[in-house]
Amino acid sequence: MEEIKKAILDFAETSKKTKFYFKDIEKAVKKVIPDAKPREIKKAATALINAEKLIYFSTGSSTMYGLKGRGQTEDH
């Protein structure tokens, strides 16, 4: 779980985009940890949201993830 969290944060910090879909996160984690299961990745992402490292960003039709404090992800 900690390895997956680290992979998600590394991806979020180095990505050119400030918001990304779960599929983007999943693909990035699988590059580092090929045998990671989608459910484990989802749990790790949720844990990071609960720890306020990541935030949800809703486009209305879909939910994206963003790194807290990076880009226009928070309402001002």
PyMOL commands that place a pseudoatom at each C-alpha (Angstrom):
pseudoatom trace, name=CA, resn=MET, resi=1, chain=A, elem=C, hetatm=0, pos=[0.000, 0.000, 0.000]
pseudoatom trace, name=CA, resn=GLU, resi=2, chain=A, elem=C, hetatm=0, pos=[2.788, 2.485, 0.895]
pseudoatom trace, name=CA, resn=GLU, resi=3, chain=A, elem=C, hetatm=0, pos=[4.602, 1.707, -2.366]
pseudoatom trace, name=CA, resn=ILE, resi=4, chain=A, elem=C, hetatm=0, pos=[1.418, 2.375, -4.330]
pseudoatom trace, name=CA, resn=LYS, resi=5, chain=A, elem=C, hetatm=0, pos=[0.814, 5.666, -2.467]
pseudoatom trace, name=CA, resn=LYS, resi=6, chain=A, elem=C, hetatm=0, pos=[4.384, 6.739, -3.226]
pseudoatom trace, name=CA, resn=ALA, resi=7, chain=A, elem=C, hetatm=0, pos=[3.961, 5.852, -6.910]
pseudoatom trace, name=CA, resn=ILE, resi=8, chain=A, elem=C, hetatm=0, pos=[0.714, 7.875, -7.072]
pseudoatom trace, name=CA, resn=LEU, resi=9, chain=A, elem=C, hetatm=0, pos=[2.328, 10.917, -5.436]
pseudoatom trace, name=CA, resn=ASP, resi=10, chain=A, elem=C, hetatm=0, pos=[5.397, 10.684, -7.676]
pseudoatom trace, name=CA, resn=PHE, resi=11, chain=A, elem=C, hetatm=0, pos=[3.121, 10.600, -10.716]
pseudoatom trace, name=CA, resn=ALA, resi=12, chain=A, elem=C, hetatm=0, pos=[1.003, 13.510, -9.441]
pseudoatom trace, name=CA, resn=GLU, resi=13, chain=A, elem=C, hetatm=0, pos=[4.065, 15.647, -8.705]
pseudoatom trace, name=CA, resn=THR, resi=14, chain=A, elem=C, hetatm=0, pos=[5.863, 15.003, -11.990]
pseudoatom trace, name=CA, resn=SER, resi=15, chain=A, elem=C, hetatm=0, pos=[2.869, 14.951, -14.348]
pseudoatom trace, name=CA, resn=LYS, resi=16, chain=A, elem=C, hetatm=0, pos=[2.483, 17.874, -16.746]
pseudoatom trace, name=CA, resn=LYS, resi=17, chain=A, elem=C, hetatm=0, pos=[-1.241, 17.823, -16.026]
pseudoatom trace, name=CA, resn=THR, resi=18, chain=A, elem=C, hetatm=0, pos=[-2.653, 19.076, -12.736]
pseudoatom trace, name=CA, resn=LYS, resi=19, chain=A, elem=C, hetatm=0, pos=[-5.787, 16.899, -12.948]
pseudoatom trace, name=CA, resn=PHE, resi=20, chain=A, elem=C, hetatm=0, pos=[-5.983, 13.290, -14.034]
pseudoatom trace, name=CA, resn=TYR, resi=21, chain=A, elem=C, hetatm=0, pos=[-8.384, 10.382, -14.328]
pseudoatom trace, name=CA, resn=PHE, resi=22, chain=A, elem=C, hetatm=0, pos=[-8.108, 7.206, -12.299]
pseudoatom trace, name=CA, resn=LYS, resi=23, chain=A, elem=C, hetatm=0, pos=[-6.978, 5.403, -15.485]
pseudoatom trace, name=CA, resn=ASP, resi=24, chain=A, elem=C, hetatm=0, pos=[-3.967, 7.758, -15.690]
pseudoatom trace, name=CA, resn=ILE, resi=25, chain=A, elem=C, hetatm=0, pos=[-3.055, 6.980, -12.077]
pseudoatom trace, name=CA, resn=GLU, resi=26, chain=A, elem=C, hetatm=0, pos=[-3.540, 3.260, -12.649]
pseudoatom trace, name=CA, resn=LYS, resi=27, chain=A, elem=C, hetatm=0, pos=[-1.284, 3.293, -15.731]
pseudoatom trace, name=CA, resn=ALA, resi=28, chain=A, elem=C, hetatm=0, pos=[1.454, 5.218, -13.880]
pseudoatom trace, name=CA, resn=VAL, resi=29, chain=A, elem=C, hetatm=0, pos=[1.363, 2.870, -10.880]
pseudoatom trace, name=CA, resn=LYS, resi=30, chain=A, elem=C, hetatm=0, pos=[1.508, -0.219, -13.111]
pseudoatom trace, name=CA, resn=LYS, resi=31, chain=A, elem=C, hetatm=0, pos=[4.727, 1.094, -14.708]
pseudoatom trace, name=CA, resn=VAL, resi=32, chain=A, elem=C, hetatm=0, pos=[6.356, 1.038, -11.262]
pseudoatom trace, name=CA, resn=ILE, resi=33, chain=A, elem=C, hetatm=0, pos=[4.435, -1.880, -9.705]
pseudoatom trace, name=CA, resn=PRO, resi=34, chain=A, elem=C, hetatm=0, pos=[3.241, -4.122, -12.577]
pseudoatom trace, name=CA, resn=ASP, resi=35, chain=A, elem=C, hetatm=0, pos=[1.288, -6.522, -10.352]
pseudoatom trace, name=CA, resn=ALA, resi=36, chain=A, elem=C, hetatm=0, pos=[-0.719, -3.827, -8.525]
pseudoatom trace, name=CA, resn=LYS, resi=37, chain=A, elem=C, hetatm=0, pos=[-4.460, -4.505, -8.655]
pseudoatom trace, name=CA, resn=PRO, resi=38, chain=A, elem=C, hetatm=0, pos=[-6.931, -1.725, -9.605]
pseudoatom trace, name=CA, resn=ARG, resi=39, chain=A, elem=C, hetatm=0, pos=[-8.710, -2.153, -6.266]
pseudoatom trace, name=CA, resn=GLU, resi=40, chain=A, elem=C, hetatm=0, pos=[-5.432, -1.645, -4.349]
pseudoatom trace, name=CA, resn=ILE, resi=41, chain=A, elem=C, hetatm=0, pos=[-4.666, 1.465, -6.396]
pseudoatom trace, name=CA, resn=LYS, resi=42, chain=A, elem=C, hetatm=0, pos=[-8.157, 2.848, -5.739]
pseudoatom trace, name=CA, resn=LYS, resi=43, chain=A, elem=C, hetatm=0, pos=[-7.770, 2.212, -1.990]
pseudoatom trace, name=CA, resn=ALA, resi=44, chain=A, elem=C, hetatm=0, pos=[-4.372, 3.961, -1.977]
pseudoatom trace, name=CA, resn=ALA, resi=45, chain=A, elem=C, hetatm=0, pos=[-5.797, 6.944, -3.891]
pseudoatom trace, name=CA, resn=THR, resi=46, chain=A, elem=C, hetatm=0, pos=[-8.703, 7.172, -1.426]
pseudoatom trace, name=CA, resn=ALA, resi=47, chain=A, elem=C, hetatm=0, pos=[-6.274, 7.004, 1.492]
pseudoatom trace, name=CA, resn=LEU, resi=48, chain=A, elem=C, hetatm=0, pos=[-4.300, 9.897, -0.034]
pseudoatom trace, name=CA, resn=ILE, resi=49, chain=A, elem=C, hetatm=0, pos=[-7.515, 11.907, -0.384]
pseudoatom trace, name=CA, resn=ASN, resi=50, chain=A, elem=C, hetatm=0, pos=[-8.385, 11.188, 3.259]
pseudoatom trace, name=CA, resn=ALA, resi=51, chain=A, elem=C, hetatm=0, pos=[-4.862, 12.312, 4.226]
pseudoatom trace, name=CA, resn=GLU, resi=52, chain=A, elem=C, hetatm=0, pos=[-5.480, 15.490, 2.176]
pseudoatom trace, name=CA, resn=LYS, resi=53, chain=A, elem=C, hetatm=0, pos=[-2.548, 14.868, -0.167]
pseudoatom trace, name=CA, resn=LEU, resi=54, chain=A, elem=C, hetatm=0, pos=[-4.850, 14.458, -3.178]
pseudoatom trace, name=CA, resn=ILE, resi=55, chain=A, elem=C, hetatm=0, pos=[-8.227, 16.066, -3.831]
pseudoatom trace, name=CA, resn=TYR, resi=56, chain=A, elem=C, hetatm=0, pos=[-11.195, 15.175, -5.990]
pseudoatom trace, name=CA, resn=PHE, resi=57, chain=A, elem=C, hetatm=0, pos=[-12.045, 17.439, -8.872]
pseudoatom trace, name=CA, resn=SER, resi=58, chain=A, elem=C, hetatm=0, pos=[-15.485, 17.025, -10.406]
pseudoatom trace, name=CA, resn=THR, resi=59, chain=A, elem=C, hetatm=0, pos=[-16.104, 18.046, -14.005]
pseudoatom trace, name=CA, resn=GLY, resi=60, chain=A, elem=C, hetatm=0, pos=[-19.804, 17.330, -13.648]
pseudoatom trace, name=CA, resn=SER, resi=61, chain=A, elem=C, hetatm=0, pos=[-19.726, 14.187, -15.729]
pseudoatom trace, name=CA, resn=SER, resi=62, chain=A, elem=C, hetatm=0, pos=[-16.649, 12.561, -14.247]
pseudoatom trace, name=CA, resn=THR, resi=63, chain=A, elem=C, hetatm=0, pos=[-14.395, 12.750, -11.224]
pseudoatom trace, name=CA, resn=MET, resi=64, chain=A, elem=C, hetatm=0, pos=[-10.733, 13.507, -11.575]
pseudoatom trace, name=CA, resn=TYR, resi=65, chain=A, elem=C, hetatm=0, pos=[-7.914, 13.610, -9.063]
pseudoatom trace, name=CA, resn=GLY, resi=66, chain=A, elem=C, hetatm=0, pos=[-5.529, 16.465, -8.378]
pseudoatom trace, name=CA, resn=LEU, resi=67, chain=A, elem=C, hetatm=0, pos=[-2.535, 17.070, -6.157]
pseudoatom trace, name=CA, resn=LYS, resi=68, chain=A, elem=C, hetatm=0, pos=[-3.593, 19.382, -3.344]
pseudoatom trace, name=CA, resn=GLY, resi=69, chain=A, elem=C, hetatm=0, pos=[-2.197, 22.879, -3.820]
pseudoatom trace, name=CA, resn=ARG, resi=70, chain=A, elem=C, hetatm=0, pos=[-1.089, 22.331, -7.430]
pseudoatom trace, name=CA, resn=GLY, resi=71, chain=A, elem=C, hetatm=0, pos=[-2.897, 24.091, -10.287]
pseudoatom trace, name=CA, resn=GLN, resi=72, chain=A, elem=C, hetatm=0, pos=[-6.464, 25.352, -10.295]
pseudoatom trace, name=CA, resn=THR, resi=73, chain=A, elem=C, hetatm=0, pos=[-7.910, 22.483, -8.312]
pseudoatom trace, name=CA, resn=GLU, resi=74, chain=A, elem=C, hetatm=0, pos=[-9.418, 24.341, -5.373]
pseudoatom trace, name=CA, resn=ASP, resi=75, chain=A, elem=C, hetatm=0, pos=[-12.272, 26.827, -5.242]
pseudoatom trace, name=CA, resn=HIS, resi=76, chain=A, elem=C, hetatm=0, pos=[-11.015, 30.300, -4.405]
for i in range(1, 76): cmd.bond("trace and resi %d" % i, "trace and resi %d" % (i + 1))
show_as sticks, trace
zoom trace
